[in-house]
């Protein structure tokens, strides 16, 4: 049975291992343009040994940004800075991916360290950052105290679908090899899917088929602009954790539809539709979302990514070996230790020492281990 550090292939792309870096918004862009922060932030995960490195949620429209600091792919001028990042990731043996997003009713939000609340006059005065109007499937605010978004007209819906397709074309020009559509955590595609946020009475709302229509149309638009040789992922919330919201059976059903439209892998997260407070039904423990990935995989035949409160190498290895998911994704654990994949490989196979590390790192660390062992200060090579 394949383990965490065996190769994995989707379409024409082979990942050297099953470790993915989840998209982690940094809120450091200006007008959607990537900079040196993003190069260093993402580049260190490639040198740290991850098989797949996702760039953060990247807006397909200017009005679809969550904050003023979000990355964007709504304009051709965004391509070149992102290409530098994708090229570096590939150079270091990892696969570069990018998550395409639209915030919908979550747009015009402050950065987390400014309060994670709607942009207001304080932001104008202190940071010269003004609010902008949000759009959504229905005129329902994200949470108490948030502005009411405008209900999307047919022209708005088609414009956003087209924007996803255009962003996919730019992602290819920038050198990315995996696209993930952000359809979880209360972002626009999730808003269409969930009856919590979608109360439309037309062909885009009401029944499951109607609520799934937007996600399916986005998948079609992206697949039409994305080479057949490159994989397409969807990140879905396996449940809304709220009565009357999405449940895992809905996500299985949706995944089957997406698979028929050329989606190759489902990234299984949860929650996010009803405000930033954790729902009462949501109990967090190590690997608490793994069952979603397992059920989608078993009932659809599609590969899955397990994500959420994963940090132990042996635990993650067993997820793959047991057939619960095909890849695991880490976020905050990698912020703490960008070399987690290299350390995990050593834990699972101590005999490899620093063989898997970049040569420029490994020879220094081998020299350190030999010296420490000789001096009797540490026994065993390859230890942290």
C-alpha positions as CSV (number, residue, x, y, z in Angstrom):
1,X,0.0,0.0,0.0
2,X,1.3,3.5,-0.9
3,X,2.5,5.6,2.0
4,X,3.0,9.3,2.5
5,X,6.3,9.4,0.7
6,X,5.4,7.6,-2.5
7,X,4.8,9.4,-5.7
8,X,1.2,10.2,-6.8
9,X,0.0,11.1,-10.3
10,X,-3.0,13.1,-11.5
11,X,-3.4,13.5,-15.3
12,X,0.1,14.5,-16.6
13,X,1.5,15.6,-13.2
14,X,3.4,13.5,-10.7
15,X,3.9,14.6,-7.2
16,X,7.0,13.3,-5.5
17,X,5.1,12.7,-2.3
18,X,1.6,13.0,-0.8
19,X,2.2,16.2,1.2
20,X,0.4,19.3,0.1
21,X,0.7,22.8,1.4
22,X,-2.7,24.3,2.0
23,X,-3.4,27.8,0.6
24,X,-2.6,30.2,3.4
25,X,-3.6,33.9,2.8
26,X,-0.8,36.3,3.8
27,X,-2.7,39.6,3.0
28,X,0.6,41.1,1.8
29,X,-0.3,41.8,-1.8
30,X,-0.9,45.3,-3.2
31,X,-3.6,45.5,-5.9
32,X,-3.5,41.8,-6.2
33,X,0.2,41.7,-7.2
34,X,2.5,39.1,-5.6
35,X,5.9,40.3,-4.2
36,X,9.0,39.0,-2.5
37,X,7.1,38.0,0.6
38,X,5.1,35.5,-1.4
39,X,8.2,34.1,-3.2
40,X,9.9,33.5,0.2
41,X,6.7,32.3,1.9
42,X,5.9,29.7,-0.8
43,X,9.5,29.0,-1.8
44,X,10.5,27.7,1.6
45,X,7.8,25.0,1.4
46,X,9.4,23.8,-1.8
47,X,12.8,23.6,-0.3
48,X,11.2,21.9,2.7
49,X,10.2,18.9,0.6
50,X,6.4,19.3,0.0
51,X,5.1,17.5,-3.0
52,X,2.4,20.2,-3.8
53,X,2.6,23.9,-2.9
54,X,-0.6,25.9,-3.2
55,X,-0.5,29.7,-3.5
56,X,-3.2,31.3,-1.4
57,X,-6.8,32.2,-2.3
58,X,-6.3,34.3,-5.4
59,X,-9.2,36.5,-6.5
60,X,-10.6,36.2,-10.0
61,X,-12.2,39.6,-9.8
62,X,-11.2,42.8,-8.1
63,X,-14.5,42.9,-6.3
64,X,-14.0,39.3,-5.3
65,X,-11.0,40.0,-3.0
66,X,-11.6,39.2,0.7
67,X,-9.2,41.9,1.8
68,X,-7.1,44.7,0.3
69,X,-4.1,42.4,0.7
70,X,-5.3,39.4,-1.3
71,X,-3.5,38.0,-4.4
72,X,-5.3,38.4,-7.7
73,X,-5.4,37.0,-11.2
74,X,-8.0,39.2,-12.7
75,X,-5.5,41.1,-14.9
76,X,-2.5,40.0,-17.1
77,X,-0.2,42.1,-15.0
78,X,-0.6,39.6,-12.2
79,X,1.0,36.9,-14.3
80,X,4.8,37.7,-14.2
81,X,5.2,38.0,-10.4
82,X,3.4,34.7,-9.9
83,X,5.5,33.1,-12.6
84,X,8.6,33.8,-10.7
85,X,7.1,31.9,-7.7
86,X,5.8,29.0,-9.8
87,X,9.2,28.6,-11.6
88,X,11.1,28.5,-8.3
89,X,8.7,25.9,-6.8
90,X,9.2,23.7,-9.9
91,X,13.0,24.2,-9.8
92,X,13.0,22.7,-6.3
93,X,11.1,19.6,-7.3
94,X,7.7,20.5,-6.0
95,X,4.5,21.1,-8.0
96,X,3.1,24.7,-8.0
97,X,-0.7,25.0,-7.4
98,X,-2.9,28.0,-7.0
99,X,-6.3,28.4,-5.4
100,X,-8.8,30.5,-7.4
101,X,-11.4,32.3,-5.3
102,X,-14.2,34.9,-5.1
103,X,-15.2,36.1,-1.7
104,X,-18.8,37.0,-2.5
105,X,-20.4,38.3,0.6
106,X,-17.2,37.9,2.6
107,X,-15.5,40.7,0.5
108,X,-14.3,44.0,1.9
109,X,-13.0,42.5,5.1
110,X,-10.2,43.7,7.3
111,X,-7.0,41.7,7.6
112,X,-7.2,39.3,10.6
113,X,-4.8,41.4,12.7
114,X,-7.0,44.4,12.1
115,X,-10.1,42.7,13.4
116,X,-11.4,40.4,10.7
117,X,-14.5,42.6,10.5
118,X,-15.8,44.8,7.6
119,X,-13.6,47.6,6.2
120,X,-14.9,50.9,7.6
121,X,-13.9,54.6,8.0
122,X,-11.1,53.6,10.4
123,X,-9.4,51.7,7.5
124,X,-9.8,54.8,5.3
125,X,-8.2,57.0,7.9
126,X,-5.4,54.8,9.1
127,X,-4.5,52.8,5.9
128,X,-6.2,54.7,3.0
129,X,-8.2,51.5,2.3
130,X,-11.8,52.0,1.4
131,X,-14.7,49.4,1.5
132,X,-16.2,48.1,-1.7
133,X,-19.7,46.6,-2.3
134,X,-20.1,42.8,-2.1
135,X,-22.2,40.5,-4.3
136,X,-23.7,37.2,-3.3
137,X,-26.3,34.7,-4.4
138,X,-28.9,36.3,-2.0
139,X,-29.0,39.6,-0.2
140,X,-28.0,38.0,3.1
141,X,-25.1,39.3,5.2
142,X,-22.2,37.0,6.2
143,X,-22.8,37.6,9.9
144,X,-24.3,40.1,12.3
145,X,-22.8,43.6,11.7
146,X,-21.8,42.9,8.1
147,X,-23.2,44.9,5.2
148,X,-25.9,43.3,3.1
149,X,-24.5,42.2,-0.3
150,X,-26.3,42.8,-3.6
151,X,-28.1,39.8,-5.0
152,X,-26.3,38.8,-8.1
153,X,-28.1,39.3,-11.4
154,X,-27.7,36.9,-14.3
155,X,-25.1,39.2,-15.8
156,X,-23.1,39.2,-12.5
157,X,-23.2,35.4,-12.4
158,X,-22.0,34.9,-15.9
159,X,-19.3,37.6,-15.4
160,X,-17.9,35.7,-12.4
161,X,-18.0,32.3,-14.2
162,X,-16.1,33.9,-17.1
163,X,-13.6,35.5,-14.6
164,X,-12.8,32.0,-13.3
165,X,-12.1,30.8,-16.8
166,X,-9.9,33.8,-17.6
167,X,-8.0,33.4,-14.3
168,X,-7.3,29.7,-15.2
169,X,-5.8,30.9,-18.5
170,X,-3.5,33.3,-16.6
171,X,-2.6,30.6,-14.0
172,X,-1.4,28.4,-16.9
173,X,0.7,31.3,-18.3
174,X,2.1,31.8,-14.9
175,X,3.4,28.2,-14.8
176,X,1.1,26.7,-12.2
177,X,0.3,23.0,-12.7
178,X,-2.7,22.5,-10.4
179,X,-5.7,24.7,-9.9
180,X,-8.0,24.5,-6.9
181,X,-11.4,26.2,-6.9
182,X,-12.2,27.6,-3.4
183,X,-15.7,26.3,-2.9
184,X,-15.5,26.0,0.9
185,X,-15.4,28.2,4.0
186,X,-18.2,30.6,3.0
187,X,-16.6,31.9,-0.2
188,X,-18.8,32.6,-3.2
189,X,-19.0,29.1,-4.7
190,X,-19.9,27.7,-1.3
191,X,-22.5,30.5,-0.9
192,X,-24.3,29.2,-4.0
193,X,-24.1,25.6,-2.7
194,X,-25.4,26.1,0.8
195,X,-29.1,26.7,1.5
196,X,-27.8,28.8,4.5
197,X,-26.6,31.5,2.0
198,X,-28.6,30.8,-1.1
199,X,-32.3,31.5,-1.0
200,X,-32.8,32.3,-4.7
201,X,-36.0,31.2,-6.5
202,X,-34.5,30.9,-10.0
203,X,-32.3,28.3,-11.7
204,X,-29.4,29.1,-9.4
205,X,-31.2,28.3,-6.2
206,X,-33.7,26.1,-4.4
207,X,-33.1,22.5,-5.4
208,X,-29.7,20.8,-5.0
209,X,-29.3,20.7,-8.8
210,X,-29.9,24.4,-9.0
211,X,-27.6,25.3,-6.1
212,X,-24.9,23.1,-7.6
213,X,-25.2,24.8,-11.0
214,X,-22.8,27.6,-10.3
215,X,-20.0,25.3,-9.1
216,X,-20.6,23.1,-12.2
217,X,-20.4,26.1,-14.5
218,X,-17.2,27.3,-12.8
219,X,-15.7,23.8,-13.3
220,X,-16.7,23.8,-17.0
221,X,-15.2,27.3,-17.5
222,X,-12.0,26.5,-15.8
223,X,-11.6,23.1,-17.5
224,X,-12.1,24.8,-20.9
225,X,-9.3,27.2,-20.2
226,X,-7.0,24.7,-18.4
227,X,-4.9,22.1,-20.3
228,X,-6.2,18.6,-20.4
229,X,-2.8,17.4,-19.0
230,X,-3.1,19.4,-15.8
231,X,-5.3,18.5,-12.7
232,X,-8.2,20.5,-11.3
233,X,-9.1,20.3,-7.6
234,X,-12.1,21.6,-5.7
235,X,-11.9,22.5,-2.0
236,X,-15.3,21.7,-0.5
237,X,-16.8,22.0,3.0
238,X,-17.8,18.4,3.9
239,X,-20.5,19.9,6.2
240,X,-21.7,23.3,7.2
241,X,-22.0,22.0,10.8
242,X,-25.4,23.8,10.9
243,X,-28.9,22.5,10.8
244,X,-30.4,23.1,7.4
245,X,-27.0,23.4,5.8
246,X,-24.9,21.1,3.6
247,X,-24.1,17.6,4.9
248,X,-21.6,15.1,3.7
249,X,-24.1,13.3,1.5
250,X,-24.6,16.5,-0.5
251,X,-20.8,16.8,-1.0
252,X,-20.6,13.2,-2.2
253,X,-23.4,14.0,-4.7
254,X,-21.7,17.2,-5.8
255,X,-18.3,15.5,-6.1
256,X,-19.8,13.0,-8.5
257,X,-21.1,15.8,-10.7
258,X,-17.7,17.6,-10.6
259,X,-15.9,14.4,-11.5
260,X,-18.0,14.1,-14.6
261,X,-16.9,17.6,-15.6
262,X,-13.2,17.0,-15.4
263,X,-12.4,17.7,-11.7
264,X,-9.7,15.3,-10.6
265,X,-9.4,15.5,-6.8
266,X,-11.6,16.8,-3.9
267,X,-9.9,18.7,-1.0
268,X,-12.2,18.0,2.0
269,X,-12.5,20.7,4.6
270,X,-15.6,21.9,6.5
271,X,-17.6,24.8,7.9
272,X,-17.3,28.6,7.3
273,X,-20.8,29.5,5.9
274,X,-22.4,31.0,9.0
275,X,-19.9,33.6,10.4
276,X,-16.5,33.2,11.9
277,X,-17.6,31.7,15.2
278,X,-17.3,27.9,15.5
279,X,-20.6,26.1,15.2
280,X,-21.8,24.1,18.2
281,X,-21.8,20.9,16.2
282,X,-18.2,21.2,15.2
283,X,-15.8,19.3,17.5
284,X,-12.1,19.6,16.7
285,X,-9.6,16.8,17.2
286,X,-6.6,15.5,15.3
287,X,-7.7,14.6,11.8
288,X,-11.4,15.4,12.5
289,X,-12.1,16.1,8.8
290,X,-10.5,12.9,7.5
291,X,-13.8,11.0,7.5
292,X,-15.1,13.5,4.9
293,X,-12.2,12.7,2.6
294,X,-12.6,9.0,3.2
295,X,-16.3,9.0,2.4
296,X,-16.0,11.1,-0.7
297,X,-13.2,8.8,-1.9
298,X,-15.1,5.6,-1.2
299,X,-18.4,6.7,-2.7
300,X,-17.2,8.5,-5.8
301,X,-13.9,6.9,-6.7
302,X,-12.3,10.3,-6.9
303,X,-9.0,10.9,-5.2
304,X,-9.2,13.2,-2.1
305,X,-7.0,15.4,0.1
306,X,-7.4,15.2,3.8
307,X,-6.9,18.5,5.7
308,X,-7.3,19.9,9.2
309,X,-5.5,19.4,12.5
310,X,-2.9,17.1,11.0
311,X,0.7,17.2,12.4
312,X,1.9,13.7,13.3
313,X,3.9,12.0,10.6
314,X,2.8,8.4,11.5
315,X,-0.8,9.5,11.7
316,X,-0.6,11.2,8.3
317,X,1.2,8.2,6.8
318,X,-1.6,5.9,8.0
319,X,-4.3,8.1,6.4
320,X,-2.7,7.4,3.0
321,X,-1.9,3.7,3.7
322,X,-5.4,3.0,4.9
323,X,-6.9,4.5,1.8
324,X,-8.7,7.3,3.7
325,X,-7.2,9.9,1.3
326,X,-4.6,10.2,-1.4
327,X,-2.9,13.3,-0.1
328,X,-2.7,15.2,3.2
329,X,-2.6,19.0,3.4
330,X,-1.0,21.0,6.2
331,X,-1.0,24.7,6.8
332,X,-0.1,26.1,10.2
333,X,2.1,23.2,11.0
334,X,4.2,24.2,8.0
335,X,4.3,27.8,9.0
336,X,5.9,26.6,12.3
337,X,8.2,24.1,10.5
338,X,8.5,24.5,6.7
339,X,10.8,21.5,6.7
340,X,8.0,19.3,8.1
341,X,8.0,16.9,5.1
342,X,11.8,16.3,5.4
343,X,11.5,15.7,9.2
344,X,8.5,13.5,8.6
345,X,10.4,11.4,6.1
346,X,13.2,10.9,8.6
347,X,10.7,9.9,11.3
348,X,9.2,7.2,9.0
349,X,12.6,6.1,7.6
350,X,15.4,7.1,10.1
351,X,18.0,5.4,7.9
352,X,17.7,8.0,5.2
353,X,19.4,10.7,7.3
354,X,19.5,13.9,5.3
355,X,19.5,12.3,1.9
356,X,16.1,13.8,0.9
357,X,17.2,17.3,1.9
358,X,18.4,19.8,-0.7
359,X,22.2,19.2,-1.1
360,X,22.9,22.8,0.1
361,X,21.2,22.0,3.4
362,X,21.9,18.3,3.8
363,X,25.7,18.4,3.8
364,X,25.8,21.0,6.5
365,X,23.4,19.0,8.7
366,X,25.3,15.7,8.1
367,X,28.5,17.5,9.1
368,X,26.8,18.8,12.3
369,X,25.6,15.4,13.2
370,X,29.0,13.8,12.7
371,X,30.6,16.4,14.9
372,X,27.9,16.2,17.6
373,X,28.2,12.4,17.6
374,X,32.0,12.5,17.8
375,X,31.8,14.9,20.8
376,X,29.2,12.7,22.5
377,X,26.7,15.6,22.6
378,X,24.1,13.8,20.5
379,X,23.6,10.3,19.2
380,X,22.0,9.3,16.0
381,X,22.1,11.2,12.7
382,X,19.3,13.2,11.2
383,X,17.8,14.3,14.5
384,X,16.4,17.8,14.9
